[in-house]
Amino acid sequence: MPTLMTDETTDLKDQASAGAEEAGASFTERYSEVLTKVNETLDKVDWSQMGRIGKGVGVLVVVGQWSWQNLTTSDKRSAVITKVQSLRKEYLG
């Protein structure tokens, strides 16, 4: 059975394509709004303080990493204590 294309079918296709175009435009507008807000927020940041914050975070990460590698088990903790005691005895007498 062949199907005939009616005016209703054409209207529905036109509406669907118009809806897709509106959704694309809506996304573009929302994306633009979000970028504008992000840029405004970044403009308010005091970037001169970010160096200090970055250094502080870096020190915490390094100390945390060292602690995880050297203090997670009792054997590792004992080895660290022994090493510190031997260095103390060596340098302080």
C-alpha positions in Angstrom: 0.0 0.0 0.0 1.5 3.3 -1.0 1.3 6.1 1.6 0.2 9.5 0.4 1.8 12.5 1.8 -0.8 14.8 3.2 -0.7 18.4 4.3 -0.8 17.2 7.9 2.4 15.1 7.5 4.2 18.1 5.9 3.0 20.4 8.7 4.3 17.9 11.3 7.7 17.7 9.6 7.9 21.5 9.4 7.0 21.8 13.1 9.6 19.2 14.0 12.4 20.9 12.1 11.4 24.3 13.5 11.5 22.8 17.0 15.0 21.4 16.4 16.2 24.8 15.2 14.7 26.5 18.3 16.4 23.9 20.5 19.7 24.6 18.8 19.2 28.3 19.2 18.2 27.9 22.8 21.3 25.8 23.5 23.5 28.4 21.9 21.9 31.2 24.0 22.2 29.2 27.2 25.9 28.3 26.4 26.6 32.0 25.8 24.9 32.9 29.1 26.9 30.3 31.0 30.2 31.5 29.5 29.4 35.1 30.3 28.7 34.2 34.0 31.9 32.1 34.2 34.0 35.0 32.8 32.4 37.4 35.2 33.2 35.1 38.1 36.8 34.6 36.9 37.2 38.4 36.7 36.3 38.7 40.4 39.1 36.3 41.5 42.1 37.9 43.1 44.7 36.1 41.0 47.6 37.4 43.1 46.5 35.1 45.9 46.3 32.1 43.7 50.1 31.6 43.8 50.0 31.2 47.6 47.0 28.9 47.5 48.6 26.8 44.8 51.8 26.5 46.8 49.8 25.6 49.9 47.9 22.9 48.1 51.1 21.6 46.5 52.8 21.3 50.0 49.7 19.5 51.3 49.7 17.1 48.4 53.4 16.3 48.7 53.1 15.7 52.5 50.0 13.6 52.0 51.6 11.5 49.3 54.7 11.0 51.4 52.5 10.1 54.4 50.5 7.6 52.4 53.7 5.9 51.1 55.6 5.9 54.4 53.0 5.7 57.2 50.2 3.4 56.0 51.4 0.2 57.7 53.0 -0.4 61.1 56.2 -1.7 59.4 56.6 1.5 57.4 55.9 3.6 60.5 58.5 1.7 62.5 61.1 2.1 59.6 60.5 5.9 59.6 60.8 6.2 63.4 64.1 4.1 63.3 65.4 6.3 60.5 64.6 9.5 62.3 66.2 8.2 65.5 69.4 7.2 63.7 69.6 10.6 62.0 69.0 12.3 65.3 71.7 10.3 67.0 74.1 10.9 64.1 73.7 14.7 63.9 72.9 15.5 67.5 75.1 13.0 69.3 
